[in-house]
Amino acid sequence: MIVAEGVVLRTVSIRGTAAQSTTVSAQWSADHAIDGLTKSWSACSSSNVQTNPWWSVDLSYIYRVSRVVITNRLDCCPERINGAEIHIGNSLENNAGVSSTYICNDMEGRYVNLIIPGDSKYLTLCEVEVYGEGVIKQGKSSYK
């Protein structure tokens, strides 16, 4: 939980459902990036090497997203997050070691997607914390 300008922001991603483009093995599944653990490489998600790898969390509801904090591996591979794009919206279409904080200026959306454009890329995430305020409205799931 974060208090910013008198408003309590809570981590809304921890209750979400995560998915990713590919998975190295079960040990590196997408849900590891929203399990609340940031200190161990064994609690990270990772795609296989591929073109345009992505990771996504369905927040189940539409939130006003104020910030996204991404924690990368601490033991190696910091370059695996280079060039990442964060997309926040209400559709899975085109949304997509060190902690980096991205201020989102109260964007609204149900899905938070991270994408690394390019060939022969991995996407490794140890924690993704999405901070938001209030449920704006329920969204209709596009997961099948």
N, CA, C and O of each residue as an XYZ file, in Angstrom:
576
protein
N       0.845     -1.164      0.000
C       0.000      0.000      0.000
C       0.895      1.233      0.000
O       1.930      1.257      0.666
N       0.497      2.246     -0.742
C       1.212      3.508     -0.830
C       0.205      4.623     -0.559
O      -0.946      4.548     -0.990
N       0.643      5.649      0.153
C      -0.194      6.835      0.329
C       0.437      7.942     -0.504
O       1.584      8.324     -0.273
N      -0.312      8.456     -1.471
C       0.181      9.517     -2.348
C      -0.841     10.636     -2.375
O      -2.004     10.428     -2.723
N      -0.396     11.813     -2.007
C      -1.260     12.993     -2.001
C      -2.560     12.735     -1.241
O      -3.638     13.150     -1.666
N      -2.435     12.037     -0.100
C      -3.576     11.789      0.765
C      -4.490     10.664      0.316
O      -5.482     10.378      0.986
N      -4.180     10.013     -0.808
C      -4.998      8.913     -1.314
C      -4.249      7.605     -1.077
O      -3.062      7.495     -1.386
N      -4.947      6.619     -0.529
C      -4.340      5.312     -0.298
C      -4.411      4.510     -1.595
O      -5.493      4.265     -2.129
N      -3.248      4.108     -2.091
C      -3.169      3.284     -3.287
C      -2.816      1.873     -2.865
O      -1.877      1.671     -2.095
N      -3.549      0.909     -3.355
C      -3.255     -0.461     -2.976
C      -2.734     -1.233     -4.174
O      -2.985     -0.878     -5.325
N      -2.003     -2.296     -3.875
C      -1.491     -3.148     -4.928
C      -2.646     -3.973     -5.458
O      -3.146     -4.857     -4.762
N      -3.070     -3.703     -6.662
C      -4.210     -4.411     -7.222
C      -3.788     -5.615     -8.061
O      -4.618     -6.463     -8.387
N      -2.511     -5.697     -8.409
C      -2.039     -6.790     -9.261
C      -1.987     -8.126     -8.540
O      -2.126     -9.166     -9.183
N      -1.794     -8.135     -7.232
C      -1.610     -9.383     -6.498
C      -2.863    -10.264     -6.531
O      -2.784    -11.471     -6.305
N      -4.017     -9.655     -6.813
C      -5.253    -10.427     -6.917
C      -5.608    -10.749     -8.369
O      -6.674    -11.302     -8.641
N      -4.725    -10.407     -9.291
C      -5.012    -10.604    -10.709
C      -4.636    -11.989    -11.203
O      -4.216    -12.858    -10.440
N      -4.803    -12.163    -12.511
C      -4.441    -13.401    -13.196
C      -3.381    -13.057    -14.231
O      -3.618    -12.232    -15.114
N      -2.213    -13.684    -14.130
C      -1.096    -13.370    -15.027
C      -0.971    -14.405    -16.144
O      -1.322    -15.573    -15.978
N      -0.462    -13.944    -17.281
C      -0.170    -14.804    -18.428
C       1.068    -14.239    -19.115
O       1.397    -13.066    -18.943
N       1.755    -15.075    -19.893
C       2.893    -14.598    -20.679
C       2.962    -15.369    -21.982
O       2.359    -16.433    -22.124
N       3.707    -14.817    -22.933
C       3.761    -15.363    -24.281
C       4.294    -16.789    -24.322
O       3.733    -17.632    -25.022
N       5.349    -17.072    -23.599
C       5.898    -18.423    -23.457
C       6.468    -18.535    -22.052
O       6.621    -17.529    -21.359
N       6.782    -19.749    -21.632
C       7.343    -19.959    -20.293
C       8.525    -20.910    -20.396
O       8.420    -21.981    -20.993
N       9.655    -20.513    -19.809
C      10.859    -21.348    -19.827
C      10.550    -22.705    -19.205
O      10.874    -23.740    -19.788
N       9.926    -22.712    -18.028
C       9.487    -23.930    -17.336
C       8.504    -23.509    -16.254
O       8.325    -22.315    -16.014
N       7.867    -24.470    -15.600
C       6.888    -24.157    -14.555
C       7.494    -23.281    -13.464
O       6.789    -22.485    -12.843
N       8.797    -23.423    -13.230
C       9.493    -22.621    -12.217
C       9.471    -21.133    -12.573
O       9.665    -20.292    -11.695
N       9.240    -20.797    -13.829
C       9.292    -19.415    -14.307
C       7.926    -18.939    -14.804
O       7.860    -18.139    -15.737
N       6.859    -19.407    -14.210
C       5.509    -19.095    -14.679
C       5.135    -17.631    -14.446
O       5.712    -16.960    -13.591
N       4.170    -17.153    -15.212
C       3.761    -15.747    -15.198
C       3.295    -15.283    -13.826
O       3.544    -14.139    -13.447
N       2.625    -16.149    -13.079
C       2.079    -15.749    -11.777
C       3.159    -15.453    -10.735
O       2.873    -14.832     -9.712
N       4.394    -15.890    -10.983
C       5.483    -15.568    -10.043
C       5.749    -14.061     -9.975
O       6.294    -13.569     -8.987
N       5.367    -13.337    -11.017
C       5.617    -11.889    -11.031
C       4.573    -11.108    -10.225
O       4.692     -9.891    -10.083
N       3.563    -11.786     -9.702
C       2.564    -11.091     -8.872
C       2.353    -11.823     -7.544
O       1.274    -11.753     -6.955
N       3.386    -12.524     -7.079
C       3.254    -13.297     -5.831
C       3.697    -12.529     -4.584
O       3.617    -13.056     -3.475
N       4.158    -11.301     -4.755
C       4.569    -10.484     -3.617
C       6.011    -10.700     -3.185
O       6.463    -10.059     -2.236
N       6.747    -11.585     -3.854
C       8.143    -11.876     -3.502
C       9.086    -11.156     -4.461
O       8.935    -11.264     -5.678
N      10.063    -10.418     -3.916
C      10.979     -9.661     -4.772
C      12.447    -10.020     -4.574
O      13.292     -9.537     -5.328
N      12.774    -10.825     -3.616
C      14.181    -11.030     -3.250
C      14.838    -12.258     -3.857
O      16.048    -12.425     -3.700
N      14.105    -13.124     -4.540
C      14.689    -14.366     -5.014
C      14.457    -14.550     -6.503
O      13.350    -14.323     -6.990
N      15.495    -14.961     -7.234
C      15.344    -15.233     -8.657
C      14.361    -16.367     -8.875
O      13.755    -16.442     -9.944
N      14.178    -17.257     -7.900
C      13.272    -18.390     -8.074
C      11.808    -17.969     -7.991
O      10.915    -18.791     -8.196
N      11.558    -16.704     -7.695
C      10.189    -16.191     -7.650
C       9.923    -15.267     -8.835
O       9.109    -14.348     -8.739
N      10.610    -15.511     -9.952
C      10.481    -14.661    -11.128
C       9.741    -15.407    -12.237
O       9.653    -16.635    -12.233
N       9.212    -14.636    -13.183
C       8.650    -15.223    -14.403
C       9.663    -15.004    -15.522
O      10.468    -14.075    -15.464
N       9.621    -15.861    -16.538
C      10.495    -15.652    -17.686
C       9.924    -16.333    -18.916
O       9.432    -17.460    -18.859
N      10.004    -15.620    -20.025
C       9.629    -16.202    -21.312
C      10.832    -16.942    -21.876
O      11.956    -16.788    -21.397
N      10.580    -17.742    -22.896
C      11.669    -18.279    -23.706
C      12.205    -17.152    -24.562
O      11.573    -16.101    -24.671
N      13.366    -17.357    -25.174
C      13.864    -16.371    -26.128
C      12.921    -16.402    -27.327
O      12.620    -17.472    -27.857
N      12.453    -15.222    -27.758
C      11.480    -15.165    -28.835
C      11.383    -13.748    -29.374
O      12.049    -12.837    -28.883
N      10.556    -13.575    -30.380
C      10.264    -12.261    -30.925
C       9.087    -11.660    -30.158
O       8.053    -12.306    -29.988
N       9.250    -10.435    -29.703
C       8.211     -9.673    -29.013
C       7.596    -10.384    -27.801
O       6.375    -10.531    -27.741
N       8.401    -10.822    -26.848
C       7.810    -11.477    -25.674
C       6.935    -10.500    -24.882
O       7.199     -9.298    -24.843
N       5.889    -11.043    -24.254
C       4.976    -10.204    -23.479
C       4.569    -10.911    -22.187
O       4.656    -12.133    -22.067
N       4.134    -10.119    -21.247
C       3.580    -10.576    -19.966
C       2.382     -9.691    -19.683
O       2.397     -8.502    -20.003
N       1.331    -10.264    -19.079
C       0.111     -9.506    -18.854
C      -0.532     -9.901    -17.530
O      -0.432    -11.050    -17.098
N      -1.187     -8.946    -16.897
C      -2.014     -9.252    -15.729
C      -3.416     -8.700    -15.975
O      -3.598     -7.548    -16.368
N      -4.401     -9.569    -15.727
C      -5.813     -9.183    -15.780
C      -6.202     -8.820    -14.357
O      -6.206     -9.681    -13.478
N      -6.527     -7.567    -14.122
C      -6.861     -7.080    -12.785
C      -8.297     -7.420    -12.389
O      -8.701     -7.144    -11.259
N      -9.074     -8.015    -13.298
C     -10.466     -8.431    -13.109
C     -11.458     -7.278    -13.119
O     -12.631     -7.477    -13.438
N     -11.016     -6.103    -12.780
C     -11.859     -4.908    -12.787
C     -11.064     -3.775    -13.423
O      -9.846     -3.874    -13.575
N     -11.735     -2.727    -13.785
C     -11.063     -1.553    -14.342
C     -10.677     -0.647    -13.180
O     -11.528     -0.259    -12.379
N      -9.389     -0.309    -13.091
C      -8.854      0.553    -12.032
C      -8.282      1.812    -12.625
O      -7.967      1.860    -13.814
N      -8.147      2.821    -11.815
C      -7.393      4.024    -12.153
C      -5.968      3.723    -11.696
O      -5.683      3.751    -10.499
N      -5.084      3.439    -12.628
C      -3.714      3.010    -12.315
C      -2.820      4.229    -12.179
O      -2.707      5.038    -13.100
N      -2.184      4.352    -11.020
C      -1.330      5.511    -10.776
C       0.148      5.202    -10.989
O       0.915      6.078    -11.391
N       0.550      3.961    -10.721
C       1.951      3.607    -10.945
C       2.107      2.108    -11.093
O       1.287      1.325    -10.614
N       3.194      1.724    -11.774
C       3.579      0.329    -11.941
C       5.035      0.227    -11.503
O       5.886      0.961    -12.006
N       5.326     -0.670    -10.577
C       6.693     -0.886    -10.096
C       7.140     -2.258    -10.585
O       6.481     -3.263    -10.320
N       8.264     -2.294    -11.301
C       8.792     -3.544    -11.854
C      10.109     -3.862    -11.165
O      11.014     -3.028    -11.120
N      10.211     -5.068    -10.633
C      11.459     -5.534    -10.036
C      12.051     -6.603    -10.940
O      11.403     -7.601    -11.256
N      13.293     -6.376    -11.348
C      14.013     -7.289    -12.214
C      14.869     -8.212    -11.362
O      14.935     -8.035    -10.145
N      15.523     -9.190    -11.967
C      16.434    -10.078    -11.242
C      17.581     -9.277    -10.639
O      18.079     -8.326    -11.241
N      17.987     -9.674     -9.451
C      19.101     -9.009     -8.777
C      20.424     -9.708     -9.042
O      21.484     -9.098     -8.904
N      20.377    -10.994     -9.426
C      21.602    -11.779     -9.556
C      22.225    -11.725    -10.950
O      23.426    -11.957    -11.093
N      21.439    -11.426    -11.970
C      21.980    -11.353    -13.333
C      20.951    -10.757    -14.274
O      19.848    -10.398    -13.862
N      21.308    -10.659    -15.488
C      20.411    -10.400    -16.613
C      19.616     -9.099    -16.556
O      18.459     -9.089    -16.978
N      20.179     -8.005    -16.055
C      19.388     -6.772    -15.971
C      18.945     -6.266    -17.343
O      17.966     -5.526    -17.443
N      19.654     -6.659    -18.395
C      19.321     -6.193    -19.746
C      18.013     -6.787    -20.260
O      17.466     -6.295    -21.247
N      17.510     -7.817    -19.625
C      16.290     -8.460    -20.120
C      15.054     -7.572    -20.012
O      14.020     -7.896    -20.594
N      15.134     -6.485    -19.298
C      14.003     -5.566    -19.189
C      14.181     -4.339    -20.094
O      13.265     -3.532    -20.249
N      15.383     -4.212    -20.692
C      15.657     -3.058    -21.562
C      14.649     -2.977    -22.700
O      14.362     -3.975    -23.361
N      14.126     -1.805    -22.917
C      13.199     -1.579    -24.020
C      11.763     -1.973    -23.732
O      10.919     -1.937    -24.627
N      11.475     -2.350    -22.491
C      10.111     -2.780    -22.159
C       9.123     -1.638    -22.327
O       9.421     -0.485    -22.017
N       7.961     -1.978    -22.817
C       6.863     -1.034    -22.949
C       5.740     -1.494    -22.033
O       5.490     -2.693    -21.911
N       5.063     -0.556    -21.394
C       3.918     -0.869    -20.548
C       2.678     -0.318    -21.224
O       2.626      0.856    -21.594
N       1.681     -1.176    -21.382
C       0.412     -0.780    -21.973
C      -0.686     -1.052    -20.960
O      -0.736     -2.136    -20.379
N      -1.553     -0.098    -20.744
C      -2.672     -0.239    -19.808
C      -3.949      0.045    -20.585
O      -4.052      1.063    -21.269
N      -4.907     -0.842    -20.479
C      -6.156     -0.613    -21.194
C      -7.193     -1.664    -20.850
O      -7.036     -2.415    -19.887
N      -8.243     -1.714    -21.634
C      -9.360     -2.616    -21.375
C      -9.441     -3.756    -22.365
O     -10.477     -4.409    -22.489
N      -8.344     -3.996    -23.075
C      -8.293     -5.052    -24.070
C      -6.911     -5.673    -24.040
O      -5.930     -5.013    -23.696
N      -6.837     -6.938    -24.400
C      -5.527     -7.583    -24.521
C      -4.875     -7.246    -25.854
O      -3.680     -7.486    -26.025
N      -5.618     -6.705    -26.790
C      -5.073     -6.332    -28.082
C      -4.182     -5.101    -27.935
O      -4.641     -4.051    -27.484
N      -2.923     -5.224    -28.309
C      -1.973     -4.109    -28.303
C      -1.820     -3.434    -26.944
O      -1.518     -2.242    -26.883
N      -2.020     -4.160    -25.869
C      -1.718     -3.654    -24.524
C      -0.513     -4.456    -24.012
O      -0.471     -5.667    -23.792
N      -0.060     -4.030    -23.944
C       0.974     -4.797    -23.331
C       1.972     -4.042    -22.305
O       2.878     -4.665    -21.753
N      16.392     -6.943    -11.501
C      17.337     -6.677    -10.396
C      17.114     -5.361     -9.670
O      17.333     -5.204     -8.469
N      16.665     -4.440    -10.491
C      16.450     -3.106     -9.985
C      14.965     -2.856    -10.109
O      14.342     -3.285    -11.080
N      14.401     -2.182     -9.160
C      12.998     -1.815     -9.278
C      12.909     -0.487    -10.004
O      13.631      0.460     -9.691
N      12.025     -0.432    -10.966
C      11.763      0.808    -11.680
C      10.307      1.159    -11.466
O       9.441      0.286    -11.508
N      10.035      2.422    -11.237
C       8.663      2.872    -11.030
C       8.239      3.711    -12.224
O       8.959      4.615    -12.648
N       7.077      3.407    -12.757
C       6.519      4.140    -13.875
C       5.256      4.834    -13.390
O       4.312      4.177    -12.951
N       5.235      6.148    -13.468
C       4.075      6.936    -13.059
C       3.080      6.894    -14.218
O       3.429      7.201    -15.358
N       1.852      6.516    -13.918
C       0.871      6.279    -14.974
C      -0.221      7.336    -15.053
O      -1.131      7.222    -15.874
N      -0.145      8.368    -14.206
C      -1.080      9.494    -14.287
C      -2.540      9.075    -14.343
O      -3.320      9.605    -15.134
N      -2.901      8.117    -13.495
C      -4.293      7.681    -13.359
C      -4.909      7.162    -14.652
O      -6.079      7.418    -14.937
N      -4.119      6.434    -15.430
C      -4.674      5.780    -16.610
C      -5.698      4.756    -16.128
O      -5.554      4.203    -15.038
N      -6.712      4.503    -16.918
C      -7.734      3.549    -16.536
C      -7.591      2.289    -17.368
O      -7.362      2.353    -18.576
N      -7.728      1.139    -16.711
C      -7.669     -0.097    -17.463
C      -7.778     -1.325    -16.594
O      -7.553     -1.287    -15.384
N      -8.128     -2.409    -17.244
C      -8.236     -3.711    -16.599
C      -6.975     -4.537    -16.816
O      -6.622     -5.355    -15.967
N      -6.297     -4.340    -17.927
C      -5.121     -5.131    -18.281
C      -3.870     -4.267    -18.242
O      -3.872     -3.131    -18.715
N      -2.805     -4.816    -17.676
C      -1.494     -4.189    -17.705
C      -0.592     -5.169    -18.428
O      -0.412     -6.297    -17.971
N      -0.021     -4.753    -19.554
C       0.811     -5.612    -20.379
C       2.208     -5.029    -20.491
O       2.375     -3.818    -20.633
N       3.208     -5.894    -20.427
C       4.591     -5.495    -20.663
C       5.065     -6.236    -21.895
O       4.861     -7.444    -22.016
N       5.693     -5.522    -22.804
C       6.139     -6.078    -24.067
C       7.559     -5.601    -24.316
O       7.885     -4.445    -24.047
N       8.407     -6.488    -24.829
C       9.736     -6.078    -25.279
C       9.791     -6.328    -26.780
O       9.929     -7.472    -27.214
N       9.685     -5.270    -27.570
C       9.722     -5.446    -29.022
C      11.105     -5.876    -29.499
O      12.125     -5.428    -28.975
N      11.121     -6.737    -30.483
C      12.388     -7.131    -31.092
C      12.549     -8.631    -31.184
O      11.756     -9.396    -30.634
N      13.598     -9.040    -31.893
C      13.905    -10.454    -32.096
C      14.835    -10.968    -31.015
O      15.618    -10.206    -30.450
N      14.752    -12.253    -30.725
C      15.653    -12.954    -29.795
C      15.712    -12.273    -28.436
O      16.795    -11.956    -27.944
N      14.557    -12.047    -27.829
C      14.461    -11.375    -26.526
C      13.870    -12.315    -25.486
O      13.033    -13.163    -25.796
N      14.318    -12.150    -24.256
C      13.679    -12.760    -23.093
C      12.933    -11.650    -22.376
O      13.304    -10.480    -22.474
N      11.881    -12.015    -21.654
C      11.239    -11.076    -20.734
C      11.217    -11.767    -19.375
O      10.493    -12.742    -19.176
N      12.016    -11.253    -18.445
C      12.095    -11.798    -17.098
C      11.632    -10.726    -16.119
O      12.128     -9.599    -16.133
N      10.677    -11.091    -15.270
C      10.120    -10.167    -14.280
C      10.076    -10.873    -12.937
O       9.576    -11.993    -12.833
N      10.601    -10.216    -11.906
C      10.536    -10.819    -10.579
C       9.339    -10.315     -9.784
O       8.839    -11.027     -8.913
N       8.882     -9.133    -10.057
C       7.651     -8.652     -9.422
C       7.116     -7.478    -10.225
O       7.867     -6.615    -10.679
N       5.805     -7.469    -10.386
C       5.118     -6.346    -11.016
C       4.034     -5.922    -10.038
O       3.101     -6.674     -9.757
N       4.172     -4.710     -9.526
C       3.189     -4.179     -8.588
C       2.426     -3.072     -9.291
O       3.011     -2.078     -9.719
N       1.128     -3.247     -9.409
C       0.261     -2.259    -10.030
C      -0.517     -1.583     -8.917
O      -1.279     -2.230     -8.198
N      -0.324     -0.291     -8.778
C      -1.014      0.461     -7.730
C      -2.152      1.243     -8.356
O      -1.976      1.949     -9.349
N      -3.319      1.102     -7.754
C      -4.475      1.779     -8.295
C      -5.449      2.174     -7.215
O      -5.304      1.826     -6.043
N      -6.422      2.895     -7.644
C      -7.404      3.457     -6.728
C      -8.782      3.049     -7.212
O      -9.162      3.315     -8.353
N      -9.519      2.404     -6.332
C     -10.919      2.090     -6.579
C     -11.203      1.281     -7.810
O     -10.470      1.350     -8.797
N     -12.259      0.521     -7.754
C     -12.751     -0.173     -8.935
C     -13.645      0.816     -9.655
O     -14.620      1.313     -9.091
N     -13.309      1.097    -10.896
C     -14.095      2.036    -11.682
C     -15.338      1.330    -12.215
O     -16.451      1.846    -12.110
N     -15.134      0.138    -12.790
C     -16.248     -0.710    -13.192
C     -15.721     -2.074    -13.509
O     -14.526     -2.263    -13.735
N     -16.639     -3.044    -13.524
C     -16.237     -4.394    -13.884
C     -15.970     -4.440    -15.370
O     -16.653     -3.796    -16.166
N     -14.960     -5.216    -15.727
C     -14.666     -5.395    -17.137
C     -15.101     -6.770    -17.562
O     -15.232     -7.665    -16.727
N     -15.328     -6.954    -18.838
C     -15.692     -8.253    -19.378
C     -14.409     -8.954    -19.781
O     -13.585     -8.379    -20.493
N     -14.231    -10.176    -19.342
C     -12.984    -10.873    -19.604
C     -12.872    -11.267    -21.070
O     -13.846    -11.690    -21.692
N     -11.650    -11.118    -21.616
C     -11.410    -11.612    -22.961
C     -10.519    -12.840    -22.932
O     -10.116    -13.341    -23.981
N     -10.199    -13.342    -21.706
C      -9.500    -14.615    -21.601
C     -10.462    -15.723    -21.940
O     -11.637    -15.657    -21.579
N      -9.992    -16.731    -22.619
C     -10.856    -17.869    -22.971
C     -10.433    -19.077    -22.185
O     -11.027    -20.146    -22.328
